[in-house]
Amino acid sequence: MPQDRTRKLVITGVMGAITILLGVTHWGFIPWFGGISLTIMHVPVIIAAILEGPIVGLGVGLIFGISSMIQAAVAPSSPADVWFTNPVLAVLPRLFIGPVAFYVWKLLERIPVVGLIVAGVAGSLTNTILVLGVIGLMGLLPWAFLGGIVISNGLLEAGVSAFIVLIVVAAWRRIKVGKRQGSDL
């Protein structure tokens, strides 16, 4: 099916471009207390995976990882950005976001609202846990501090991601949410 491959390639490109745009403009970072930001950079990866499958999610995750690595090298915004010039930290964890979100979605597809929420949370926590896990394994920050980041940032990011994924995918696929459906969301 050449049309199917073309669609997947286009979705990968468009969602990858959205990811890059969110990073370059810093729209993918929601300011939070204490100078910390909540990131939604991984949301296009999750949406792409749910809409087009794990390979497309992996492709957008690759674009996300490479763009964050380049941005960390070219235009760092904090001292910790130097860490993200390492592809093991910047790219590798991002490759798992889409496939995890897709398989969680497939598992819960029969209850679509719950499935989208849980897939959004799972994809977001995959990003958080794997990135912080690599930071911990590299000895860049103490494990106790990383646990605090999961609690203070990771859970909020997961909630925001779940909400955005639910709204976007439900509107695109015309999934009924409460009394609303499609563009009424």
C-alpha positions as a printed Julia matrix, in Angstrom:
185×3 Matrix{Float64}:
   0.0    0.0    0.0
   2.01   3.0   -1.22
  -0.64   5.44   0.04
  -0.32   4.03   3.56
   3.46   4.46   3.5
   3.11   7.98   2.15
   0.62   8.87   4.9
   2.95   7.49   7.6
   5.9    9.42   6.15
   3.87  12.65   6.01
   2.59  12.21   9.58
   6.16  11.51  10.75
   7.38  14.69   9.04
   4.55  16.9   10.28
   4.7   15.67  13.87
   8.5   15.84  13.79
   8.26  19.44  12.57
   5.83  20.27  15.38
   8.29  18.75  17.87
  11.15  20.84  16.48
   8.96  23.97  16.52
   8.0   23.35  20.16
  11.69  23.06  21.08
  13.09  25.96  19.08
  10.37  28.41  20.17
  10.26  27.03  23.75
   6.47  26.65  23.4
   7.02  23.04  24.47
   7.96  24.17  27.97
   5.24  25.38  30.34
   6.72  27.61  33.11
   6.15  26.17  36.57
   7.07  27.03  40.14
  10.68  27.61  41.17
  11.97  28.23  37.65
  11.15  24.67  36.58
   9.28  24.0   33.34
   6.85  21.24  32.46
   7.66  19.84  29.03
   5.15  18.78  26.41
   7.83  18.1   23.81
   6.99  14.39  23.81
   3.26  14.86  23.1
   3.63  14.85  19.26
   5.51  11.55  19.58
   2.63  10.02  21.55
  -0.03  11.37  19.17
   1.86  10.17  16.09
   2.23   6.68  17.55
  -1.45   6.41  18.45
  -2.57   7.67  15.04
  -0.09   5.82  12.81
   1.66   3.09  14.8
   4.86   2.33  16.7
   7.26   2.85  13.77
   5.92   6.37  13.15
   6.15   7.01  16.91
   9.73   5.78  16.87
  10.51   8.07  13.92
   9.06  11.15  15.61
  10.87  10.14  18.82
  14.11  10.01  16.83
  13.44  13.5   15.46
  12.67  14.69  19.01
  15.9   13.2   20.37
  18.15  14.49  17.6
  16.62  17.98  17.7
  16.99  18.19  21.48
  20.62  17.05  21.16
  21.35  19.69  18.51
  19.57  22.4   20.47
  21.51  21.48  23.63
  24.76  21.9   21.68
  23.85  25.02  19.71
  21.61  27.0   22.06
  21.79  25.65  25.62
  19.39  27.27  28.06
  20.81  25.79  31.28
  24.07  24.22  32.5
  22.4   20.76  32.41
  21.89  21.08  28.64
  25.49  19.98  28.17
  24.4   16.52  29.31
  21.91  16.34  26.43
  24.66  16.54  23.81
  25.17  12.84  24.56
  22.95  10.74  22.23
  22.53   8.07  24.92
  20.7   10.66  27.02
  19.11  12.83  24.32
  18.07  10.25  21.7
  17.88   6.73  23.12
  15.12   7.28  25.74
  12.96   9.17  23.21
  12.87   6.14  20.88
  10.69   4.26  23.38
   7.99   6.92  23.91
   5.98   6.14  20.77
   6.05   2.34  20.9
   5.06   2.31  24.6
   2.19   4.74  24.0
   1.01   2.77  20.95
   0.93  -0.61  22.7
  -0.83   0.84  25.75
  -3.39   2.39  23.37
  -3.87  -0.91  21.54
  -4.38  -2.71  24.85
  -7.12  -0.26  25.91
  -8.53   0.71  22.5
 -11.96  -0.78  23.32
 -12.43   1.9   25.98
 -11.07   4.8   23.93
 -11.23   7.68  26.42
  -9.45   5.65  29.1
  -7.06   4.24  26.49
  -6.02   7.69  25.27
  -5.54   9.0   28.81
  -3.47   6.0   29.89
  -1.44   6.04  26.64
  -0.69   9.74  27.19
   0.43   9.07  30.77
   2.48   6.0   29.75
   4.27   7.84  26.92
   5.03  10.81  29.14
   6.3    8.69  32.03
   8.4    6.65  29.59
  10.19   9.87  28.63
  10.57  11.04  32.23
  11.7    7.73  33.72
  14.12   6.8   30.93
  15.74  10.24  30.69
  16.11  10.52  34.47
  17.23   6.89  34.64
  20.05   7.57  32.19
  20.98  10.69  34.17
  21.13   8.53  37.3
  23.12   5.75  35.64
  25.62   8.3   34.34
  26.0    9.64  37.89
  25.04  13.18  36.89
  22.53  13.63  39.74
  21.79  11.62  42.91
  18.92   9.1   42.69
  17.01  10.72  45.58
  16.96  14.02  43.71
  15.75  12.3   40.53
  12.87  10.71  42.46
  11.82  14.19  43.52
  11.79  15.32  39.9
   9.54  12.41  38.95
   7.11  13.44  41.68
   7.26  17.22  41.18
   7.47  17.36  37.37
   6.89  13.93  35.91
   3.41  13.37  37.28
   2.21  16.84  36.25
   3.71  16.41  32.77
   1.94  13.06  32.49
  -1.39  14.68  33.39
  -0.93  17.51  30.9
   0.15  15.04  28.22
  -2.86  12.82  28.86
  -5.21  15.81  28.51
  -3.65  17.03  25.25
  -3.5   13.52  23.76
  -7.15  12.9   24.68
  -8.37  16.16  23.13
  -6.29  15.96  19.92
  -6.75  12.26  19.12
 -10.44  12.21  20.12
 -11.09  15.2   17.86
  -9.12  13.67  14.97
 -10.72  10.23  15.27
 -14.15  11.6   16.25
 -14.17   9.69  19.52
 -17.03  10.67  21.8
 -15.9   12.27  25.06
 -18.88  12.84  27.32
 -21.53  14.47  25.13
 -19.02  15.94  22.7
 -17.44  14.41  19.63
 -15.0   15.4   16.88
 -14.6   19.13  16.39
 -17.03  19.85  19.25
 -14.28  18.97  21.68
